[in-house]
Amino acid sequence: MVLPLHPVAAHAAHAEPREPPYQWFLLTALVLAAAGGLAYAIAASLDGALEWGWGTRQPAMLQVHGQLQLIGFAGLFTAGMTLRLVPRISARPLRTPWLIWPTLVAIAASMILRAIAQPAPDAALRDVALGLSAGAFVVGAAAFAALVGVMTLHPAREATELFFALGALFLLASSGLNAVIVYEMLDEQAMLADSAKQSALVFIQQYGFIVMFLAGVASRALPTFSGLPRAEIGSRVTAVTLAAGVSMFAAGVLGAAYGEPGAGWSRLAAGGLIVVAGALAFVVWITGVLHPRANRIAPASRRQFWFVRSAMIWLLLGAALLAWYGVRALSDAALPDQFAIDAVRHLVALGVITMMIIGMAMLIVPEFAARRMHHPHDGPIVWAMLAAANAAVVLRVWPSLEGIDWIESTRYWPMAVAGLLAEGVLLAFALLFAQSWLERGGWRTPKA
């Protein structure tokens, strides 16, 4: 005999699913970027321009800046939105929701500890905090990989879920590599990570994790706006190709760093750059943003969509630069210099990742959907943010493209201005989001 449910239990059984606390991921990401990653970039640039003489603390701050922006900002923002999107894409509820808060707390703690420790003059403090930071990063990455993995590793998964599964695996791999690099720093009592190994780490995080996730969202959502069918097979091929290119580059750089440097490792890494470039160019193509058949964007969202268009243009330029540097490296059997790597890295970080985060958030996050109804006069703010963001990309990439032809201290001024512009854009975005979140009830909006 089956007893009827108690009225309260019956209501709970048919209640709407609780929304993952993505807002806390987004807010934490914005705080880490504005108060940490960009603040360090601006300070380090001013040190170079004004010659304050910080010595090795300046490159240490730049390495911290990279981790804060990639993992603290873009990583947490991506993780928060992924937790909201995966159940909708897979039509399955989150199976391990108890891992959500450990993911957020562990990754945020890791980034805060890294920011405090690496530039610190006290070696004892640096050792303890860096060790804890590396451990926390592994815990957070493993928790996120478990959250995404149990949702996406099934036979009937969509192409978007393949992007997400691969991205989560690359994040987990990067946390392990980061732990090895940090252990070597501690063993050598060094303030700086080895530049080649750090380059491989950043490449994995930027393309294997962040760009992989953004490409998954873009390949699913943007064709609808462009009036095109989703390219399911093409998206799967793109995901696998991007993963292969990232793996090739990382293997080539790390093989040379841990083994005997040689032309073979350099050519493997160069081939990885070319493969990644091809995957990025195909992402632009399958989204249809630059060759739409129709304009299916609501009039109220068309200003915000210019962030996405800008991101796709920068992504195409980034693919062209990667291909150019890859072909040259393949011919010379030598990796691109640090100026070239820095140029593409910041073009993609500012022009693609930041633009896509802001643009897609303004299009699909519920707080911004409500904002378009209640604040219809945000147009000048959005246009100003767009202009400032694009100017920041140009100013930050310009000195790196000049390379050794511009090594005077004046090269740091455009970098400092770029940092200030990016800071302003993120602060404006954070204020708009926070205001709309509070207007919707803040933390009292748990339903999907």
Residue, then its C-alpha position, 0 to 999 in steps of 0.5 A: m500500500v502506498l501512502p499519500l504524500h503529506p501536503v507539504a511533502a507533495h508541494a516539495a516534490h513538485a517544487e521548482p528546482r533550486e537555482p545554483p548560486y551562480q550570482w556568488f560566483l559572478l560577484t566573487a569573480l568580479v571582486l578578484a578581478a577589480a581588486g586583485g588581477l587588474a589592480y596588480a596589472i596597473a601597479a606593475s605597469l606604473d612601476g615599469a613606467l615610473e621606475w619605482g624599482w620593485g625588482t623581482r616583485q614586479p614580474a611576480m605581481l604580473q604572474v599573480h595578475g595572470q592567475l587572478q584574471l584567468i582563474g579568479f575572474a574568468g574561471l569563476f565566472t565561467a564556472g558559475m554560468t556553467l553550473r546554471l547552463v549544464p542542467r538546462i542543456s543536459a535536461r538533468p539536475l545537478r547530481t552533486p550540488w554539495l560540491i558547488w560551495p567547495t568549488l567556489v571557496a577553494i578556488a577563491a581561497s587559492m587565488i587570494l593566497r597566491a595574490i598575497a604570497q607570491p610578491a611577499p618579501d617574507a620567504a616563510l610566509r610565501d612558502v606556507a601560503l603558496g603551498l596552501s594556494a596550490g592545494a586549494f586550487v587542486v581541491g577546487a578544480a577537482a570539485f568542479a570537474a566532478l560537478v561537470g563530469v557526472m553531468t556531461l559524460h554520458p553517451a547522448r551528450e550534446a557537443t556543448e557538453l563535450f566542450f564542457a567535459l574537456g574544459a573541466l579536464f583541462l582545468l584539473a590538469s592545470s591545477g596539477l601542473n600548477a602544484v608541480i610548478v609551485y613545489e619547484m618554486l618552494d624547493e628553489q626558494a624562488m619568487l617567480a615560476d619558470s617562464a616556460k612552464q608558466s607559459a604552458l600552464v597559462f596556455i592550458q588555462q586560457y585555451g583548454f579551459i576558458v576558451m573551451f567553455l566559451a566556445g561551447v556556449a557560443s557554438r550553441a547559442l550564437p547560431t540561433f541569433s544569427g539565423l543558422p542551424r547548430a553545427e553539431i558535428g562541426s562543433r564536436v570536431t572543433a572541441v576535439t581539435l582545440a583539445a589536441g592543439v592545446s595538448m600539443f603546445a603544452a607537451g612541446v613546451l613542457g617536454a623542452a622544459y623538463g627534458e632536452p630542448g630540441a627542434g622536435w619539441s619546438r615543432l610540436a609546440a608550433g604545430g599546436l599553435i597552428v591547430v589551435a588557430g584553426a579551431l578558433a577560426f572555425v568557432v567564429w565560422i560556426t557561430g555565424v556572428l560575422h556572416p548571419r543569415a538573419n538578425r534574431i536579436a531582440p531590439a533591446s539586446r542589440r547594443q549588448f550583442w556588440f560585445v559578442r561581435s567584437a569578441m568574434i572579431w578579436l578571436l579571428l585576429g587572435a587565430a590569425l596571429l597564432a597561425w602566423y607565429g606557429v608557421r614561423a616557429l615551425s619553420d625556425a624550429a624555435l618557439p615565438d618570443q615572449f613578446a609574441i606570446d604576450a601579445v596573443r595572450h592579452l588579445v584573447a584575454l581582453g578582446v575575447i574572454t572579457m568581451m564574451i563574458i560581459g556580452m553573453a552575461m548581458l544577454i542570458v543572465p536573468e538579472f540583465a534580462a530584468r534590467r532591460m525591462h526596468h532600466p531601458h536607458d542604459g544605452p550610453i553606459v553600454w556603448a561607453m563600456l564597449a568603447a573602453a573595452n576595445a580601446a583597452v585591447v588595442l593599448r595593451v596589445w600594441p607594446s607587445l607587438e612592437g617587441i624589442d623595438w620598444i623596450e623603453s619605460t614608456r612602453y608601460w604607459p599604454m599598458a597602465v591606461a589599458g588596465l585602468l580602462a578595463e578596471g572601469v569596464l568591470l566596475a561598471f558591469a559589476l555595479l549594473f549586475a549588483q543593482s539588478w540582483l538586489e532589485r530581484g531580491g538578492w539572495r532571496t531568488p533561489k528558484a530557476 
